[in-house]
């Protein structure tokens, strides 16, 4: 599957038919066509070994494309060394110089680029202020927390005003609470700086929180390129549906297709009304994607299009919601998420409950 942005001719970053192999046989990246818009925050998301980090390293210049072309601001950069690409880089392990103070770490990329001494102080002060670290310039990296070191790593990538900033799993070493805090901080910095960001992660929640658009990778191929909302609510295939957030998959055969809706006969015999993608054929096998929070239970399920009875197998309290697992429509591990404000008591294990969902909330996949 090739992914090509319709505005590729005006793209700020463009991968054109890029391939990468390390052994001459297996393609780690296959026929990649991808455009990144200027000023946007684009995330490359996928499991380990999906090719996302390899793509970032080729863009940075640390890996060489086997074939194809990579362009930055309309200029091919395949043969330009990393230090001449005008790209800032943030790594997971911070990569700060431990023997240099924070100010000296930030001054290093400016000195390499021969920025005048009088201008360096101003740029360093501005970079420290942007990451809320003013006043800590005299400290050594070892005197800072992990979150503070990551802020300095971001400041160092921004201090010389690059055209593009690349981030490779930058929050992976932080604990959950700090990681979530840094997600919002990096997004704020992106908006304030106006610089184009390309970000790599395997964390779906991180990608949904931070990105303008997300490219979902699997086995060296982009499965879908879209906004977070579109990816979550309208996945193009079963891989994207399962990889982005929690998802229920129901399997069946297409009975009818009328406009943008279809009827699906489940393997267990029930019929489900679902939203139909283009090209869905009567008689074909399909997988229905349905998010757990879209499912209604009890009285709330009486007014929806698809109504069924299920047997409760498990119920777990998650603070803001209750996660209920039921056996329904031939799916023994069907998940329902119900806000705690909508339910007075969890259903008993083994009890029967009424459930349902709207046609527009479930999507049949080609």
Order of alpha helices (4+ residues) and beta strands (2+ residues): beta-beta-beta-alpha-beta-beta-beta-alpha-alpha-alpha-beta-alpha-beta-alpha-beta-beta-alpha-alpha-beta-beta-beta-beta-beta-beta-beta-beta-beta-beta
